[in-house]
Amino acid sequence: MFFSKKKEEDKNIVEKKIDDVYMEEKVSEINEGDVEILLDNEEQISKKLAGANSLSKYVELGKIMFGMVKDMKRGAYTSVPWFVIGTIVMVLLYMLNPMDLVPDFIPGVGYIDDLAVLSLGMGWIETDVHKYLDWKLSEKRDA
């Protein structure tokens, strides 16, 4: 019994590593044109996030991510690594993609893959998002 549980844990660790490597490769492929596509589709992505009624936390995360990209784009917030912007673009554009793993029209489970990608992306950039929010608060205090 112990050995099979250990094997299962090892398998989960390997799968997580493979997923992380895949995601990092995709994030590194993001370019300036992808940022433009993201900003052009902000309304559609926001509507999709708002369509998940019980997921207001994710709606707020989406707003914060869009704010971060916009502030970076206009040069107001400059201390953001490109990897963070790439992660945000990849995560939000994945949510817009109609060809995702679980179709969104399936009631109850349609948003599972979108939220999994959003959660994984947030895990990578959480520290930078907190830095951005701290910067945003200091901007409001100074204004």
N, C-alpha and C positions, 0 to 999 in steps of 0.2 A: 504494500500500500504506500509506504513512504517513498519508494523509488519511483512509482508512477506519478506521484504528486510532484516530485522533484523534476522529473522529465517534463511535465506539463509546464512548470514554472520556467524552466530553461527554454522551452519552445516559445512561450510568451515573450521572454526577453529577446530572443532572436528575431521574432516577428516585429517587435517594437523597433529594434535596431534597423531592420530592413525598411520599415515605414519611415523612420527618421532620415535615412540616407536618401530614399526616394523623394521625400518632401524637400530636403536640402537641395537636391539636384534641380527640382522644378523651380524653387525660389531663385536659384542662381541664374535661371534663364529669363527672369523678368527684366524688361527694359523700359525705357522712357515712354514708348508707345503704349505699353500695357497700363502705365499710370494714367495716361490720357483716356484710354478705354474705360478704366475704372471710374474716373471722375465723370465721364459722359453718361455712365449708367448708374449713377448714385441713386436716382429716384427709384429705378426698378429694383435695385438691391434693397433699398430701405423699405419698399412696399413688401418685398418678400420676407424680410425680417419681421415686419409688423404683422404679416399674415399668420405668424406662429403666435397665437394669442397668449399662451401661458409662458412665453419666453421673453419677457420684457428686459431681462438682464442682457440678453443677446442683442436686442435692439439698441440698448445703450452702448454696448461694446462696438457695434457697427458705427454708431454716431461718432464715438471717440476715434475710431480708426479713420473714418473719413476726415474728421477734423485734423488729425495728425498729418495725413497726406496733403490736405489743402494747405496747411500752415507750412509744410516743407516745400510745397510747390511754389508758393508765393515768396519764399525766402524768410518768413518770419521765425520759423523754428529750424535751426540749422544743425542741432546736435543729435541727429537721427542717422544711424547707420543704414546703408543701402539695403542690407539684409532685412532690416525691419520693414522698410517700405515694400520690398519684394514679397515678404510674407503677407503683409496686409493685402496687397494687390492680388496675390494668388488665392488667399482665403476668400476674399469678397467676390472675385470673379468666378470662383468655383461655385459659390452660392447662386450666381446668376446662370450658370451653365445648365441648360435643360437636359443634358446627357450625363447627369451625375449617377452615382451608384444606385441610389434608391429614388425612384421618381417622386417628386414632391406632391403629386396628386393623390398618393396613397394615404388615406386618413390615418393619423396616429403615428406612422413611421416614416412618412415622406421626408421629414427634416432631419432624421437621425444622422445621415452622412454629412449633411451641411454643418450640423452642430459639432460633429466629431472633428471635422476639418478646422472649424473655427476654434474649438477648444485646444486642439493640437497646436495651431498657430499661436494662440494666446499664450500657451505654455512656453513657447520660444521667445516671445517678445514682451512678456509681462513686465519685466524690469524697465524696459524702454517706454512702455505705455505709462507706467507710474511716473517716470521722469518727465514725460510729456505733460501729464496731468499736474504735476508740481509746477512746471513751467507755466502752464495755463493759469493756475491759481495766482502765481506771482505776477503775471501780466495783468490780471484783474485787479489785484491790490494796488499795483503801480498806476493804474488808469484812473 
